[in-house]
Amino acid sequence: MKKTTGRPQPFGAAVEKDRVNFSVQVPSGRSCGLLLYRKGKEIPAARFDMPEEEGIGEVRFLAVEGIEADKYEYNFEIDGKVCVDPYVREITGKKVFGLQRDLSVHQIRGKLISPEYDWEDDRRLHLRWDEVTAYSLHVRGFTKHSSSKARHKGTYLGVIEKIPYLKELGINQIQCMPVYEFEECQKGKINYWGYGPAYYFAPKEAYAAGSSAVRELKDMVRACHREGIEVVLEMPFAEGIPVQTVLECLRFYMLEYHIDGFVVNPYTVPWEILQGDPFLKDIKLIRKDDAFQNIMRRFLKGDENMIRDVSWALRHHSAADGKCNYITAQTGFTLWDLVSYDCKHNEENGENNTDGPDYNYSWNCGVEGPSRKRAVTALRKAQVRNAFFLLLTAQGTPCILAGDEFYNSQKGNNNVYCQDNETGWVDWSRLKTDDTLFTFVKELIAFRRKHPCLHREEELRGMDRTACGVPDVSYHGESAWQVKDEVSSRQLGVLYSAAGPEDQECFIAYNMHWIPHAFALPSPGKGRGWKLAADTRDGILESPVSPEDQKSIELRERSITILTGTEMQEKTDKGKGRKRT
C-alpha cells in the first residue's frame, strides 16, 4: 500500500478497484491521520498522515493505492483521538444491539464498501400519494418478538419475511424508524428508537442477520419494490446538523439504496430547502403533523364541537403539504391502548412517569387497563374499528402503526423509546388469538382502494366536477344537505360523488355520540338507490343488502356506516300490486 494524491470529494471512503479515496472535514490547526486495520483486528496495521497543508480549507484528503479494500477497515485520528468517519458507509463492531463500546480502543471501525450490487433493474416505484396505504414499523421491533415466527428476528431480512403479510393486509408503503447507525446506549438507557446523533450514512449493523448491513438493507428495498411496496425512511436528524449534510444524506439513500421517500423533521432542516433541492423533486418528502391525529382522537371519544374540524380533516389532501394521516404513531399510545387507558403508564422508563405526552385524547371505555368485562371489551373493539374507519375513509394518505391491526398493546406505555423488550416489540400472538380485526382492516383497505372517490388525486372542492349533478363532497345530518354542527353535535354524514364510470358514490355516516341518531339519505341519483356496504358494529359486508328506508338510516351509538350507490330494479309483488326494490 502507498499514499497518493486524493480528491476532496466525496466525503468518506470511496472504493475504486485497488484504490481508495479518503476525505474528511477537520478544523484548522488540528492534526489528522488515517488509520487502517486488517479486517477484524483492533490494532492499526498502518497510519498515513493527512497534513493541513495538503488539504483544501477544512477538508483533508488522500488516496491509498494497492489496497485490498475487502480486507481492511479504517478510522481517522484527530489530535490523537480515534474518530469514526462521520460519512462512513458501514460500521463494524456494533453487531450486538445495546452493548456499550469504547471507541478509544478501536472497537468500532469503518468498513471499506464496494459500490457493486445487483439491483436486477430495480427502480423506485413512484406511487401516487392517493394510492398509498402506509405502515409504520421499527425494523427491530417488528419481528423481534418470539411470536413473530420470523427466522431472522429483528432484522432487515425479518421484514422481507413479512412481505406476504403486508401484501395480504393491503400495504404498499412501509415507513421505517431510523435504520442508520445510532448509539444505542445514552444516559444509562437503551436508545431503542434511534433518535439523536448518529452515523447517518451507515445502515445499522445490528439490524443485519449476516455480515453486511449494506447488502441486507438493499435486499429489503429490492424485495419490497418487487412486490409493489415503497420504502420510506424516517430521518430525524439531530439539532445542529448542517443543512448540506442532510441534503447529501437524503440524496445518498435515494441514489444508493433506491429509497422512495423520507420522513424528516422540518424544525431541524427548513422544509423549503428540502423541497427546493433538485435531486429530491421526485421522491416523497413527509413531515410529521399531529393535527389529523388529535382531531380524530377527540371525535372518536365523543368530544363536543368537533364537526367542522372533522369535516376539514376528512377532505384535506395531505400530499399537498407532505403529510400522512395517522391516528397512532410511535410517540403516544397504540390504538388498543388508546381505547384502554386514560393516563400514560411509563413507570418502566425510570423517569417517574414524567416522560411521554401527558394528554393523549384517549378514553379507557370505563375501566383503566385490561378488563374482563364483556361490555368494556366489546366497546373497545368497536372503537378500534371506528378509528380505522376514520383513518381509511379520509382523503389523505393513511398510515397504520404496526400491530394496530391486531390489537397490539404496550401496556399503557406511550413512550417506549428505551423499551427494547416485549413492551416495545410487536406481539404477534394477538393476531393468532384473534384475527377478526386483521380481516376487518384488510377488507376496509380493499374497499378504499376499490372506490376512487375515497382517495381522489386532487383536493376535494365541494363542486360538481364531473357534471353528475352533485358536488365531489357534501355534508349532511339529520336532514339532507344540512349539517348539524353546533357544539353538542357528534354526528356527521358525508356524500362523495363517484370519481368516474367505474366508481360508486359513497355515503358515510359517522355517529360518535353515545346515543343512536337518524341520518337523512341524500338521493344517489335517478334510478339508483343505497346498499349497505360496511358498518363498524357488524364488519365489512359488501353484499347487496339495501336499507328498507331509502330516505333515512339510523345509526347505533358510537358507530360508522358506509352506503354505496347501486342501480335499483323495480319488481312487483304478485297479487298485491306493490312495487319493491
C-alpha positions in Angstrom: 0.0 0.0 0.0 1.1 3.5 -0.6 -0.3 7.0 -0.1 -1.0 9.1 -3.2 -2.8 12.2 -4.1 -6.6 12.0 -3.5 -9.7 14.1 -4.1 -11.6 16.3 -1.7 -14.9 14.9 -2.8 -16.9 12.8 -1.9 -16.5 12.8 1.9 -15.8 9.5 3.4 -14.1 6.5 1.8 -14.7 5.8 -1.9 -13.5 2.4 -3.2 -12.2 2.3 -6.8 -10.8 -1.1 -7.7 -7.3 -1.2 -6.0 -7.5 2.4 -4.9 -9.5 4.0 -2.1 -10.0 7.8 -1.7 -10.4 9.2 1.8 -11.8 12.7 2.6 -12.8 14.2 6.0 -13.5 17.6 7.5 -11.0 18.7 10.2 -10.9 22.0 12.0 -7.9 24.2 11.2 -4.9 23.7 13.5 -5.6 20.0 14.3 -3.6 17.0 13.3 -5.2 14.3 11.3 -4.2 10.8 10.2 -5.8 7.8 8.5 -5.7 4.5 10.5 -6.0 1.3 8.5 -6.8 -2.0 10.3 -6.6 -5.5 9.0 -10.2 -6.8 9.0 -11.2 -7.9 12.5 -8.1 -6.6 14.1 -8.2 -3.8 16.8 -4.6 -2.6 16.3 -3.9 -0.4 13.3 -1.8 -2.0 10.6 -0.9 1.3 9.0 -1.2 5.1 9.6 -1.0 7.8 6.9 -0.6 11.5 7.8 -3.2 13.9 6.4 -1.4 17.3 7.0 -3.4 20.5 6.8 -1.1 22.0 4.1 -2.1 19.2 1.7 -5.8 19.9 2.2 -8.3 22.5 1.0 -10.0 24.7 3.6 -11.0 22.3 6.4 -11.0 19.2 4.1 -8.2 16.7 4.4 -7.9 14.0 1.7 -5.6 11.4 0.3 -5.8 8.1 -1.6 -4.3 4.7 -0.8 -3.2 2.6 -3.8 -2.5 -1.1 -3.8 -5.0 -1.9 -1.0 -7.4 -4.9 -1.0 -10.4 -3.0 0.3 -12.4 -6.0 1.4 -9.5 -6.9 3.8 -9.2 -3.6 5.6 -11.2 -1.3 7.9 -10.5 2.3 8.9 -10.8 5.2 11.3 -9.4 8.7 11.4 -7.2 10.0 14.2 -7.7 13.7 15.0 -5.5 15.3 17.6 -4.6 11.9 18.9 -8.3 10.8 19.3 -9.7 7.9 17.3 -12.7 9.1 15.4 -15.2 7.2 13.2 -15.7 8.8 9.8 -19.0 10.8 10.0 -19.6 9.8 6.4 -18.8 6.1 7.0 -20.9 3.8 4.8 -20.9 0.9 7.1 -19.6 0.2 10.6 -18.2 -2.9 12.2 -18.1 -3.6 16.0 -21.7 -2.9 16.8 -23.3 -6.2 15.9 -24.9 -6.7 19.3 -27.7 -4.3 19.9 -27.4 -2.3 23.2 -23.8 -3.2 24.0 -21.7 -0.3 25.4 -18.4 0.1 23.5 -15.2 2.1 24.0 -14.2 4.0 20.8 -10.8 4.9 22.2 -9.6 1.3 21.9 -10.6 0.8 18.3 -13.6 -1.4 18.9 -15.6 0.4 16.2 -14.3 0.9 12.7 -15.5 1.8 9.3 -15.8 -0.7 6.5 -14.5 -0.1 3.0 -17.6 -0.7 0.9 -17.6 -1.6 -2.7 -20.5 0.1 -4.6 -21.2 -3.1 -6.6 -24.7 -4.6 -6.1 -27.0 -6.4 -8.5 -30.3 -4.4 -8.3 -31.8 -6.5 -11.1 -33.3 -3.4 -12.8 -34.9 -2.3 -9.6 -36.4 1.2 -9.7 -38.2 3.4 -7.2 -41.9 2.9 -7.6 -43.3 6.5 -7.7 -46.7 5.5 -6.4 -49.3 8.3 -6.3 -49.9 9.7 -2.8 -53.6 9.0 -3.0 -52.9 5.3 -3.9 -50.7 4.7 -0.9 -51.6 2.9 2.3 -48.6 3.2 4.5 -47.4 1.2 7.5 -45.1 2.5 10.1 -42.7 0.0 11.7 -39.5 -0.4 13.7 -37.2 -2.8 11.8 -36.0 -4.5 15.1 -39.3 -4.4 17.0 -41.4 -5.5 14.0 -40.1 -9.1 14.2 -38.0 -9.4 17.3 -40.8 -10.9 19.5 -40.7 -14.7 19.6 -44.3 -14.8 18.4 -43.3 -13.2 15.0 -42.2 -16.7 13.8 -39.6 -14.9 11.6 -36.4 -16.8 11.0 -34.3 -13.7 11.1 -35.9 -11.8 14.0 -35.3 -8.1 14.4 -33.5 -7.6 11.1 -33.9 -6.4 7.5 -34.4 -10.0 6.4 -37.2 -10.3 9.0 -39.0 -7.5 7.3 -38.6 -9.4 4.0 -40.2 -12.5 5.6 -43.3 -10.4 6.5 -43.8 -9.0 3.0 -46.5 -11.6 2.2 -48.3 -10.5 5.3 -48.1 -6.8 4.3 -49.4 -7.6 0.9 -52.3 -9.5 2.2 -53.2 -6.6 4.5 -53.1 -4.2 1.5 -49.9 -2.2 2.5 -47.9 -0.7 -0.4 -45.6 1.5 1.6 -43.5 0.9 4.8 -42.2 3.8 6.8 -39.2 2.6 8.8 -37.9 4.2 12.0 -34.2 5.0 12.0 -32.1 2.3 10.3 -28.9 4.3 10.4 -26.0 3.6 12.8 -27.1 5.3 16.0 -25.7 4.8 19.5 -28.0 2.5 21.5 -26.6 3.5 24.9 -27.5 7.0 26.0 -27.5 8.3 29.6 -27.6 4.8 31.0 -30.6 3.7 29.0 -31.1 1.8 25.8 -31.9 4.1 22.8 -34.4 1.7 21.2 -35.9 4.2 18.7 -32.6 5.6 17.4 -33.2 9.4 17.8 -30.2 11.6 18.4 -26.6 11.9 17.0 -25.7 9.1 14.6 -23.6 8.0 11.6 -26.4 8.8 9.2 -24.8 7.3 6.1 -24.3 3.8 7.6 -27.2 1.3 7.8 -27.4 -0.3 11.3 -25.2 -3.3 11.7 -27.3 -4.8 14.5 -30.3 -5.0 12.1 -28.4 -7.3 9.7 -28.8 -11.1 10.1 -25.4 -11.6 8.3 -22.2 -9.7 7.9 -23.4 -6.9 5.6 -26.0 -4.3 6.7 -25.5 -2.5 3.3 -26.4 -5.6 1.3 -29.3 -6.6 3.5 -30.9 -3.1 3.5 -30.6 -3.1 -0.3 -32.1 -6.6 -0.3 -35.0 -5.4 1.8 -35.7 -2.4 -0.6 -35.4 -4.6 -3.7 -37.7 -7.3 -2.3 -40.3 -4.7 -1.3 -40.2 -3.0 -4.7 -40.6 -6.3 -6.4 -43.9 -6.7 -4.5 -45.1 -3.1 -5.2 -44.2 -1.8 -1.7 -42.4 1.5 -1.3 -39.7 2.0 1.3 -39.7 5.3 3.2 -37.0 6.0 5.9 -37.6 8.2 9.0 -34.6 10.6 9.2 -35.0 12.7 12.4 -31.6 14.4 12.2 -30.2 15.8 15.4 -30.4 19.5 16.1 -27.4 21.5 14.7 -26.7 19.2 11.8 -25.6 21.2 8.7 -28.2 21.5 6.0 -25.6 20.4 3.5 -25.1 17.2 5.3 -28.8 16.5 5.4 -29.2 17.0 1.7 -26.1 14.8 1.0 -27.5 12.1 3.2 -31.0 12.1 1.6 -29.5 12.1 -1.9 -27.2 9.3 -0.9 -30.0 7.0 0.3 -32.2 7.9 -2.7 -29.4 7.0 -5.2 -27.5 4.3 -3.4 -30.5 2.5 -1.8 -33.4 3.4 -4.1 -35.3 4.8 -1.2 -38.8 6.1 -2.2 -39.1 8.9 0.4 -38.2 10.3 3.8 -39.9 11.4 7.0 -38.0 14.4 8.1 -38.2 16.9 11.0 -39.0 20.4 9.4 -37.8 22.0 12.6 -34.3 20.6 12.2 -34.0 21.4 8.5 -36.1 24.1 6.8 -38.8 22.4 4.7 -38.4 24.9 1.9 -34.8 23.9 1.4 -35.7 20.2 1.2 -38.5 20.9 -1.3 -36.2 23.1 -3.4 -33.4 20.5 -3.8 -33.4 19.4 -7.5 -32.4 15.8 -6.6 -35.3 15.4 -4.2 -38.1 16.6 -6.6 -39.4 13.2 -7.5 -39.4 11.5 -4.1 -41.9 11.6 -1.2 -40.9 14.1 1.5 -43.0 13.6 4.6 -43.2 15.6 7.8 -45.0 14.5 10.9 -48.0 16.5 12.0 -50.5 15.6 14.7 -53.4 17.8 13.6 -55.3 14.9 12.0 -54.5 12.6 14.9 -55.8 15.0 17.5 -59.0 15.8 15.6 -59.9 12.2 15.0 -59.0 11.1 18.6 -61.2 13.8 20.0 -64.1 12.9 17.7 -63.6 9.2 18.4 -64.0 9.6 22.2 -67.0 11.9 21.8 -65.7 15.4 22.4 -68.0 18.2 21.6 -67.5 20.9 19.0 -65.6 18.7 16.6 -67.8 18.6 13.4 -66.1 21.4 11.5 -62.7 20.2 12.3 -63.6 16.6 11.3 -65.1 17.8 8.0 -61.8 19.5 7.2 -59.7 16.5 8.2 -61.8 14.1 6.1 -61.5 16.1 2.9 -57.9 17.5 3.3 -55.5 16.2 0.7 -52.4 15.6 2.9 -50.0 15.2 0.0 -50.3 18.9 -0.7 -48.3 19.7 2.4 -46.2 16.5 2.6 -48.1 14.8 5.4 -49.6 11.4 6.1 -52.8 10.9 8.2 -52.3 8.8 11.3 -54.2 8.2 14.5 -51.4 6.4 16.3 -47.6 6.7 15.9 -44.5 5.6 17.8 -45.0 8.6 20.2 -48.2 8.0 22.1 -50.5 5.1 22.7 -51.0 2.2 20.3 -54.6 2.0 19.1 -55.7 -0.6 21.6 -54.1 1.3 24.4 -55.8 4.5 23.2 -59.2 2.9 24.0 -57.9 1.1 27.2 -56.1 3.9 29.1 -57.0 7.4 30.2 -53.5 8.0 31.5 -50.0 7.0 30.5 -48.2 4.3 32.4 -44.5 4.9 31.7 -43.1 3.8 35.1 -40.8 1.2 33.4 -39.0 4.0 31.7 -37.4 5.1 35.0 -38.5 8.7 34.8 -41.3 8.6 37.4 -43.9 8.7 34.7 -42.9 12.2 33.7 -41.8 11.4 30.1 -44.1 11.0 27.1 -47.2 13.0 26.2 -49.3 13.9 29.2 -52.5 14.1 27.3 -53.4 11.7 24.5 -57.1 12.4 23.8 -57.7 8.8 24.9 -60.6 7.1 26.6 -60.5 3.8 28.5 -64.2 2.9 27.9 -64.9 2.9 31.6 -62.0 0.8 33.0 -58.3 1.7 33.2 -56.2 -1.0 31.6 -57.0 -4.7 31.0 -60.6 -5.7 31.7 -62.6 -9.0 31.6 -65.9 -7.2 31.3 -67.5 -8.2 28.1 -69.3 -4.9 27.6 -66.0 -3.0 28.0 -64.1 -5.2 25.6 -66.9 -5.0 23.0 -66.9 -1.3 23.2 -63.1 -1.1 22.9 -63.1 -3.3 19.8 -65.9 -1.2 18.3 -63.9 2.0 19.0 -60.8 0.5 17.3 -62.9 -0.3 14.2 -64.3 3.3 14.3 -60.7 4.6 14.4 -59.7 2.6 11.3 -62.9 3.9 9.6 -61.9 7.5 10.4 -58.4 6.9 9.1 -59.2 4.9 5.9 -62.2 6.9 4.8 -60.3 10.2 4.9 -58.9 11.6 1.7 -55.3 12.0 2.8 -52.6 9.3 2.7 -53.3 6.9 5.6 -50.5 5.4 7.8 -51.1 2.5 10.1 -48.9 1.8 13.2 -47.5 -1.7 13.0 -49.6 -4.1 15.2 -52.6 -1.9 15.5 -54.4 -4.2 13.1 -54.4 -6.9 15.7 -54.7 -5.0 19.0 -51.0 -4.7 19.8 -50.5 -3.2 23.3 -47.6 -1.5 25.1 -49.3 -1.9 28.5 -50.2 1.8 28.6 -46.6 3.0 27.9 -46.9 5.9 25.5 -43.1 6.5 25.1 -41.3 3.2 24.6 -38.1 4.9 23.4 -36.0 2.8 25.9 -38.0 -0.4 25.9 -36.0 -2.9 23.7 -38.1 -5.7 25.1 -41.6 -7.3 24.8 -43.2 -4.0 25.8 -41.7 -2.2 22.7 -41.8 -5.1 20.3 -44.9 -6.1 18.2 -46.7 -9.0 19.9 -47.8 -11.3 17.0 -49.6 -13.7 19.4 -52.5 -11.3 19.5 -53.0 -12.0 15.7 -53.0 -15.7 16.3 -55.5 -15.4 19.2 -57.9 -13.1 17.3 -57.6 -12.3 13.6 -61.0 -10.7 13.2 -59.6 -7.1 13.3 -56.9 -8.0 10.8 -59.6 -9.3 8.4 -61.7 -6.2 9.0 -58.8 -3.8 8.3 -57.8 -5.8 5.2 -61.3 -5.6 3.7 -61.5 -1.9 4.6 -58.3 -1.1 2.8 -59.5 -3.1 -0.2 -62.8 -1.2 -0.1 -61.0 2.1 0.0 -58.8 1.1 -3.0 -61.9 -0.1 -4.9 -63.7 3.3 -4.6 -61.6 6.2 -6.0 -64.0 8.7 -4.6 -62.4 7.9 -1.2 -58.9 8.8 -2.3 -59.0 11.3 -5.1 -55.8 12.5 -6.7 -56.7 16.2 -6.1 -58.1 18.1 -3.2 -61.9 18.0 -2.9 -63.6 21.3 -3.7 -67.3 20.8 -2.9 -68.0 21.4 -6.6 -69.7 19.3 -9.4 -66.6 18.4 -11.3 -68.0 15.5 -13.4 -71.4 17.0 -14.4 -73.1 14.4 -12.3 -75.4 16.8 -10.6 -73.8 16.7 -7.2 -70.5 18.1 -5.8 -67.5 15.9 -5.3 -68.1 16.1 -1.5 -71.1 17.3 0.5 -72.1 17.2 4.2 -75.4 16.1 5.7 -77.0 15.5 9.1 -80.5 14.6 10.3 -81.7 16.5 7.3 -80.1 16.0 3.8 -77.8 18.8 2.8 -77.9 20.4 6.2 -75.1 19.8 8.7 -75.8 19.9 12.4 -72.5 21.4 13.5 -73.4 23.1 16.8 -71.2 22.5 19.8 -73.2 19.5 21.1 -73.3 17.6 17.8 -71.2 14.4 17.4 -72.6 13.1 14.2 -71.9 13.8 10.5 -72.9 12.5 7.1 -70.6 12.8 4.1 -71.5 12.1 0.5 -68.7 11.5 -2.1 -69.8 11.5 -5.7 -68.4 8.8 -8.0 -64.9 9.6 -9.3 -65.6 8.0 -12.7 -67.8 5.5 -14.5 -66.2 2.5 -12.7 -66.7 4.1 -9.3 -69.8 4.3 -7.0 -70.9 7.2 -4.9 -70.4 6.6 -1.1 -72.4 8.0 1.8 -70.6 7.7 5.1 -72.5 8.4 8.4 -70.4 9.0 11.5 -72.1 8.8 14.9 -69.7 9.3 17.7 -72.5 10.1 20.2 -73.3 7.7 23.0 -77.0 7.5 21.8 -78.4 6.4 18.4 -79.1 9.0 15.7 -81.0 9.1 12.5 -79.4 10.4 9.3 -81.2 11.6 6.2 -80.0 10.0 3.0 -79.4 12.3 0.0 -80.5 10.8 -3.3 -77.8 9.0 -5.2 -79.5 9.9 -8.5 -82.4 8.8 -10.7 -82.8 5.0 -10.8 -80.2 4.5 -8.1 -80.5 3.5 -4.5 -78.3 2.8 -1.5 -77.0 -0.5 -0.3 -75.2 -1.2 3.0 -71.5 -1.7 2.4 -69.8 -1.5 5.7 -70.5 -1.0 9.4 -68.2 -0.7 12.4 -70.5 -2.8 14.5 -71.1 -5.7 12.1 -67.9 -5.5 9.9 -67.5 -5.3 6.2 -70.5 -6.6 4.3 -70.1 -5.8 0.6 -73.4 -7.6 0.0 -76.5 -6.3 -1.9 -78.4 -5.5 1.3 -80.4 -2.3 1.0 -81.9 -0.3 3.8 -85.6 -0.7 4.0 -86.0 3.1 4.0 -84.1 4.7 1.2 -84.6 8.2 2.7 -83.1 7.7 6.2 -81.0 5.4 8.2 -80.5 5.1 12.0 -77.0 4.5 13.4 -76.4 2.9 16.7 -74.3 4.7 19.3 -70.6 5.1 18.5 -70.7 3.6 15.1 -70.0 4.4 11.5 -71.8 3.1 8.4 -71.0 3.2 4.7 -73.6 3.1 1.9 -72.8 2.8 -1.8 -74.9 3.7 -4.7 -76.3 1.0 -6.9 -78.8 0.6 -9.8 -82.2 -0.3 -8.5 -84.6 -2.6 -10.3 -88.3 -2.4 -9.6 -90.2 -5.6 -9.0 -93.9 -6.1 -8.4 -95.2 -8.4 -5.6 -97.7 -10.9 -7.1 -101.3 -10.2 -6.1 -100.5 -7.1 -4.2 -99.7 -4.6 -7.0 -97.0 -3.2 -4.8 -93.5 -2.3 -6.2 -90.4 -3.1 -4.3 -86.6 -2.7 -4.9 
